[in-house]
Amino acid sequence: MRESLMNAQAVAVLEPPVTEGERSEAGGAGGSEEARRPDPEVPARAKRRQFTTAYKARIVREAEACAEFGHIAALLRREGLYSSTLSRWRRAMRQGALASLDKKRGRKKDPDTELRERVRQLERENTRLKGQLQQAETVIEVQKKLSEMLGISLETDSDDSD
């Protein structure tokens, strides 16, 4: 009897322990190597929920309409909310602060930004047009010198306007 107990202990030491998931597999005691490894994928970080003012007001109205014991708890479970959230929204409704929650938070847009961009655009266009004017004046100057060298008289449009 002592020998059978020692053999059972030796077998238990040599065999890896069987987990719950391996027992339920169709193959019996053996499982694949991949089935034993945990998933190395890191779950994405949960995004914080943001509630609209209309949603908050609707939930507060529904909570106020609950008359019987347990209805508010059922409402909170259905919506996935905590009682502290409902309390905070109720307090905000009483203080009239819930209506102001739709305002955007953070830095306000500079009203002069559009004007500054328009000024930059006009300055670039002005610089471009000045360059084109300078080039046209240079071409006209060269044409005048060339006509003088060749002895060609240039007619002006001012004579045709009579």
C-alpha positions, 0 to 999 in steps of 0.5 A, a space after each residue: 500500500 505504501 508503494 502504491 501511494 508513492 507511485 501515485 505521488 511520483 505520477 502526480 509530480 511528473 504530470 502537469 496539473 490539469 486546469 478547468 478548461 482542459 477538463 472540459 475539452 473534447 480531447 480529454 487531458 491533453 490540450 494544445 500549447 496555444 490554448 494554455 497561453 493567455 491572450 497577449 493583446 492589451 485591451 484598449 483604454 475605455 473612453 470616458 462617456 459624455 452625456 448631452 444636456 438633453 439626455 441628462 434632463 430626460 434622465 432627471 425627469 424620468 427619475 422624478 416620475 418614478 413613484 415606487 420603490 426600486 424604479 430609480 434603481 431600475 432606471 439607473 441599471 438600464 442606463 448604466 449610471 451611478 446614483 451619484 451621477 443622478 444626484 449631481 445632475 439633479 443638483 445642477 437642474 435645481 441650480 439652473 446650471 444644467 442649461 449652461 452645460 452645452 457650452 464648449 469648454 477650453 480656449 475660445 476662438 480668436 475673432 481676429 484669426 480670420 482677418 489675419 489670414 485674409 490680410 496674409 492672403 492679400 499681402 501674398 497676392 499684392 507681392 505677386 502682382 508687384 512682381 508681375 508689374 515689374 516684369 511687364 514694365 521691364 518688357 515694355 522698356 526693352 521694347 522701347 529700346 529695341 524700337 529706337 534701335 531699329 527706328 520703328 515708331 511706336 503708335 500710342 492708343 491715345 490718338 485713337 480715342 478721339 
